[in-house]
Amino acid sequence: MNPGVIKAYIVKELTELVRSRLILMVYLMPTMILFLYGYGIRMEVTHARTLIIDYDQSRASQRLIGKFEHSKYFEATVASISEKEAFRRIRQARADMVIVIPESFEQRLLQAQRVQIGVFVDAAFPSRASTMESYVQGVVMDAASAAVPGMSEGMIRLNPRTLFNQAMRDEDAIVPGLIGLVLLIAPAILAALLIVKEKERGTIFNFYASPISRGEFIAAKLIPVFLLHSLNIFILFLWVVYLFEVPFRGSFLLYWGASELYLIISISIGILISVITRTQIVAMVLTIIITIIPGFLYSGIIMPISSMSGMSQIEAHMFPVMYYNHILYDIFLVGQGISSDKTEIYLAVLAVYAAVLAVLGTLLLRKELR
Amino acid sequence: MIKIFLSIVGKELLAFIRSWQLVFMVVYAFSMEVYIAGSGIEIKPRNVAVGYVDYTGGGMSQKILSRLHSPEFIAPRRFASHEELSKAIFDKEIIVGMIFNPEFEKEWHQGKSPRLDILLDATAAAQAYTTLNYLQNIAFRYSNFDIPLEISTHKLFNENADNHSFMALTEMLSITTMLSVILTAVVFVREKEHGTWDIMLLMPINPKLIILAKTFSQVVIVMAGIVISLGFVVLGMFSTPMNGSFWAFMLLSFLYVFASAGIGLFIAAVARDMMQVAQLSVVVMMPMIFLSGAWTPIYAMHPVLQALSLFSPLRYYIEGSESLFYRGTEWIDLCPFFMGVTVVGGLMYWVGFRKIGRLF
């Protein structure tokens, strides 16, 4: 390794990045993604547009409707329209759910006869449909137990205690995970074109002909992106803690160290792609495919890894985002830090991952014409 | 005129086919990616990992636990002590922990209300909520009281709330967006990088014709991808219902792909090299995909984002496609979606057209 050569290369790369105004994007993109997803993604279902058709118009039905109207999960409107018209509204995507309270609802309840409430949910969005269904059950059960005194006698009392995220804020559950997504996508895309660009333009021959070694070349490509994106680690931290008000319970040093390690991984992914592809377009599409989609699916944001089955479980373990995000969630919400063996193991996995990718990139890079 | 148009389209298609890496990538994206997203991911709570500590002698606790079965739950794991259970939750191996007190069984038989302590990992909120709801129902069922109230739920359009076909469909729509934007932008920027674009514009052919032909060639590629994806994966492997008109969907797709090609054109007009295309297209596409309502319905978003989503043609496309596939909406009710795609797409196209077609 010749530090002088690497330094010269780094200066050249940095100048190029700054001149092409890409430097703006380097800082704009991560923040933009964080904002969009942080404000945009809501796993919790609130304000489900609910049409209630009340055929009974009795006190009991009014009371039940009142429960729906006061719940923040529903945006209930009592509609005096036919069921057919109501379904048409669902079909036009103007309503999510129709609840039908049958005739003689109160009467039958008082006589302890079976009554059925019809609930029609738009299941074009399946996960939300299931959630809405369980909310409806909750509201109806709630209304029933309020209406009948002494009913909770002898029943098992559930005493739930939520850990890590007592207020059940969506921000706390989602935003830390977004750091893992952002720091995977942005550095990889920036790095993915660095080498293939030279191949397409023909300037790669400078590298073939010069005495610079493969390792030095990779290092010279990796370090500028690494330096530029290191700043993002702090920027993202500030947004998450001060804007989204996510608690921070772990050590900042661990956050910083793990993030830098993760940065090396994502840049190495980009460089590896740049080494194996022949044209920039292929490198671009490949990077987007293998970072954005798995990054999102396996980040643990939309679904915990422990709930995945078979293939997805294996795939989740193949991508680095799972390991990093475990550490992230621990730092932000749990605060065990390196006292937990799992964090230690995952840090080691990240280190091995980074090393393997960097070495692979160096080995696959050719230094002669094919 | 037609001949020139066709020859440019033919040239671009040939250039596409010659790059085997690119052909492979497009086919892969439209088949395997869609398949992986569709088969692997289930947002619906499933396989929830439950752990428990049982200080009672068994009996009642086992009865309750036996109700937690697959596919919603993995068989509950037993822990010797509270501490061990907590540790497993902290390490994210367990999402829901239940603790049966020593008095649980006794109090149950005495007709008192026994207390069941539950620990929930709230970072997996959906799973935690659902499990709690489930346990609540079990508690109701074991209570002596019987309410004569039933809820009969009908899941319209997708009875089993089947997530697979839904995920596959949205994935296909996202990939369509991605490829039509990038491929179109690259076709122009490649010429810019090589310096041949100025020459193209100087030729005695209407530049509008060249631009149109070039975008059209990429639209053809993406449409071919959609057909492959629909035939083999979305309809073939996941048997997504097709309640609406197939041709309405194809027409909507065609309009949409043209609209996103317009976005690609715009990016190509602004960008000077591929690096900028890569950065710009991610900056443009990420909001488009995630504001489209594919992941979170639009009315549940922040109001500012709701307003912004009106500018995303993908929003109209996804809503339109969902309506077509699942809800079986009639032509007449589809008008807003067609209008949305056409207007937003037309606007993008016009801006891109103006910007890239000018020589100086």
Chai-1 contact restraints between the chains, C-beta under 6 A:
chainA,res_idxA,chainB,res_idxB,connection_type,confidence,min_distance_angstrom,max_distance_angstrom,comment,restraint_id
A,L22,B,M275,contact,1.0,0.0,6.0,A-B,restraint_1
A,M25,B,Q279,contact,1.0,0.0,6.0,A-B,restraint_2
A,M29,B,V283,contact,1.0,0.0,6.0,A-B,restraint_3
A,I33,B,M286,contact,1.0,0.0,6.0,A-B,restraint_4
A,L36,B,P287,contact,1.0,0.0,6.0,A-B,restraint_5
A,Y39,B,H302,contact,1.0,0.0,6.0,A-B,restraint_6
A,Y39,B,L305,contact,1.0,0.0,6.0,A-B,restraint_7
A,G40,B,F290,contact,1.0,0.0,6.0,A-B,restraint_8
A,G40,B,M301,contact,1.0,0.0,6.0,A-B,restraint_9
A,G40,B,L305,contact,1.0,0.0,6.0,A-B,restraint_10
A,I41,B,T296,contact,1.0,0.0,6.0,A-B,restraint_11
A,R42,B,T296,contact,1.0,0.0,6.0,A-B,restraint_12
A,R42,B,A300,contact,1.0,0.0,6.0,A-B,restraint_13
A,M43,B,A126,contact,1.0,0.0,6.0,A-B,restraint_14
A,R91,B,R327,contact,1.0,0.0,6.0,A-B,restraint_15
A,R91,B,T329,contact,1.0,0.0,6.0,A-B,restraint_16
A,Q92,B,D333,contact,1.0,0.0,6.0,A-B,restraint_17
A,A93,B,E319,contact,1.0,0.0,6.0,A-B,restraint_18
A,A112,B,P148,contact,1.0,0.0,6.0,A-B,restraint_19
A,R114,B,P148,contact,1.0,0.0,6.0,A-B,restraint_20
A,V115,B,L149,contact,1.0,0.0,6.0,A-B,restraint_21
A,Q116,B,E150,contact,1.0,0.0,6.0,A-B,restraint_22
A,Q116,B,S152,contact,1.0,0.0,6.0,A-B,restraint_23
A,I117,B,I151,contact,1.0,0.0,6.0,A-B,restraint_24
A,G118,B,S152,contact,1.0,0.0,6.0,A-B,restraint_25
A,V119,B,I151,contact,1.0,0.0,6.0,A-B,restraint_26
A,V119,B,T153,contact,1.0,0.0,6.0,A-B,restraint_27
A,F120,B,H154,contact,1.0,0.0,6.0,A-B,restraint_28
A,F120,B,L156,contact,1.0,0.0,6.0,A-B,restraint_29
A,V121,B,K155,contact,1.0,0.0,6.0,A-B,restraint_30
A,D122,B,L156,contact,1.0,0.0,6.0,A-B,restraint_31
A,A123,B,K155,contact,1.0,0.0,6.0,A-B,restraint_32
A,A123,B,L156,contact,1.0,0.0,6.0,A-B,restraint_33
A,A123,B,F157,contact,1.0,0.0,6.0,A-B,restraint_34
A,A123,B,N158,contact,1.0,0.0,6.0,A-B,restraint_35
A,A123,B,A161,contact,1.0,0.0,6.0,A-B,restraint_36
A,A124,B,F157,contact,1.0,0.0,6.0,A-B,restraint_37
A,A124,B,E322,contact,1.0,0.0,6.0,A-B,restraint_38
A,A124,B,Y326,contact,1.0,0.0,6.0,A-B,restraint_39
A,P126,B,A161,contact,1.0,0.0,6.0,A-B,restraint_40
A,P126,B,N163,contact,1.0,0.0,6.0,A-B,restraint_41
A,P126,B,F166,contact,1.0,0.0,6.0,A-B,restraint_42
A,S127,B,I43,contact,1.0,0.0,6.0,A-B,restraint_43
A,S127,B,K44,contact,1.0,0.0,6.0,A-B,restraint_44
A,A129,B,K155,contact,1.0,0.0,6.0,A-B,restraint_45
A,A129,B,A161,contact,1.0,0.0,6.0,A-B,restraint_46
A,S130,B,K44,contact,1.0,0.0,6.0,A-B,restraint_47
A,S130,B,A161,contact,1.0,0.0,6.0,A-B,restraint_48
A,E133,B,T153,contact,1.0,0.0,6.0,A-B,restraint_49
A,S134,B,N133,contact,1.0,0.0,6.0,A-B,restraint_50
A,V140,B,I151,contact,1.0,0.0,6.0,A-B,restraint_51
A,A144,B,I147,contact,1.0,0.0,6.0,A-B,restraint_52
A,A144,B,L149,contact,1.0,0.0,6.0,A-B,restraint_53
A,M151,B,F145,contact,1.0,0.0,6.0,A-B,restraint_54
A,G154,B,G111,contact,1.0,0.0,6.0,A-B,restraint_55
A,G154,B,N144,contact,1.0,0.0,6.0,A-B,restraint_56
A,M155,B,S113,contact,1.0,0.0,6.0,A-B,restraint_57
A,M155,B,A139,contact,1.0,0.0,6.0,A-B,restraint_58
A,M155,B,S143,contact,1.0,0.0,6.0,A-B,restraint_59
A,I156,B,P114,contact,1.0,0.0,6.0,A-B,restraint_60
A,I156,B,L116,contact,1.0,0.0,6.0,A-B,restraint_61
A,I156,B,A139,contact,1.0,0.0,6.0,A-B,restraint_62
A,R157,B,S113,contact,1.0,0.0,6.0,A-B,restraint_63
A,R157,B,R115,contact,1.0,0.0,6.0,A-B,restraint_64
A,L158,B,L116,contact,1.0,0.0,6.0,A-B,restraint_65
A,L158,B,I118,contact,1.0,0.0,6.0,A-B,restraint_66
A,L158,B,L135,contact,1.0,0.0,6.0,A-B,restraint_67
A,N159,B,R115,contact,1.0,0.0,6.0,A-B,restraint_68
A,N159,B,D117,contact,1.0,0.0,6.0,A-B,restraint_69
A,P160,B,I118,contact,1.0,0.0,6.0,A-B,restraint_70
A,P160,B,L120,contact,1.0,0.0,6.0,A-B,restraint_71
A,P160,B,L132,contact,1.0,0.0,6.0,A-B,restraint_72
A,R161,B,L119,contact,1.0,0.0,6.0,A-B,restraint_73
A,T162,B,L120,contact,1.0,0.0,6.0,A-B,restraint_74
A,T162,B,A122,contact,1.0,0.0,6.0,A-B,restraint_75
A,L163,B,L119,contact,1.0,0.0,6.0,A-B,restraint_76
A,L163,B,D121,contact,1.0,0.0,6.0,A-B,restraint_77
A,F164,B,A122,contact,1.0,0.0,6.0,A-B,restraint_78
A,F164,B,T123,contact,1.0,0.0,6.0,A-B,restraint_79
A,N165,B,A122,contact,1.0,0.0,6.0,A-B,restraint_80
A,N165,B,T123,contact,1.0,0.0,6.0,A-B,restraint_81
A,M168,B,A122,contact,1.0,0.0,6.0,A-B,restraint_82
A,M168,B,A125,contact,1.0,0.0,6.0,A-B,restraint_83
A,A173,B,T123,contact,1.0,0.0,6.0,A-B,restraint_84
A,A173,B,A125,contact,1.0,0.0,6.0,A-B,restraint_85
A,I189,B,A278,contact,1.0,0.0,6.0,A-B,restraint_86
A,I189,B,V282,contact,1.0,0.0,6.0,A-B,restraint_87
A,L193,B,M274,contact,1.0,0.0,6.0,A-B,restraint_88
A,L193,B,M275,contact,1.0,0.0,6.0,A-B,restraint_89
A,L193,B,A278,contact,1.0,0.0,6.0,A-B,restraint_90
A,Q280,B,M274,contact,1.0,0.0,6.0,A-B,restraint_91
A,I281,B,V186,contact,1.0,0.0,6.0,A-B,restraint_92
A,V282,B,Q21,contact,1.0,0.0,6.0,A-B,restraint_93
A,V282,B,L22,contact,1.0,0.0,6.0,A-B,restraint_94
A,V282,B,M25,contact,1.0,0.0,6.0,A-B,restraint_95
A,M284,B,A278,contact,1.0,0.0,6.0,A-B,restraint_96
A,V285,B,M25,contact,1.0,0.0,6.0,A-B,restraint_97
A,I289,B,A29,contact,1.0,0.0,6.0,A-B,restraint_98
A,L297,B,I41,contact,1.0,0.0,6.0,A-B,restraint_99
A,I302,B,I43,contact,1.0,0.0,6.0,A-B,restraint_100
A,M303,B,I43,contact,1.0,0.0,6.0,A-B,restraint_101
A,P304,B,A124,contact,1.0,0.0,6.0,A-B,restraint_102
A,S306,B,A49,contact,1.0,0.0,6.0,A-B,restraint_103
A,S307,B,N47,contact,1.0,0.0,6.0,A-B,restraint_104
A,S307,B,V48,contact,1.0,0.0,6.0,A-B,restraint_105
A,S309,B,N47,contact,1.0,0.0,6.0,A-B,restraint_106
A,M311,B,G40,contact,1.0,0.0,6.0,A-B,restraint_107
A,S312,B,G40,contact,1.0,0.0,6.0,A-B,restraint_108
A,Y329,B,T123,contact,1.0,0.0,6.0,A-B,restraint_109
A,V334,B,F90,contact,1.0,0.0,6.0,A-B,restraint_110
A,Q336,B,F90,contact,1.0,0.0,6.0,A-B,restraint_111
A,K342,B,D91,contact,1.0,0.0,6.0,A-B,restraint_112
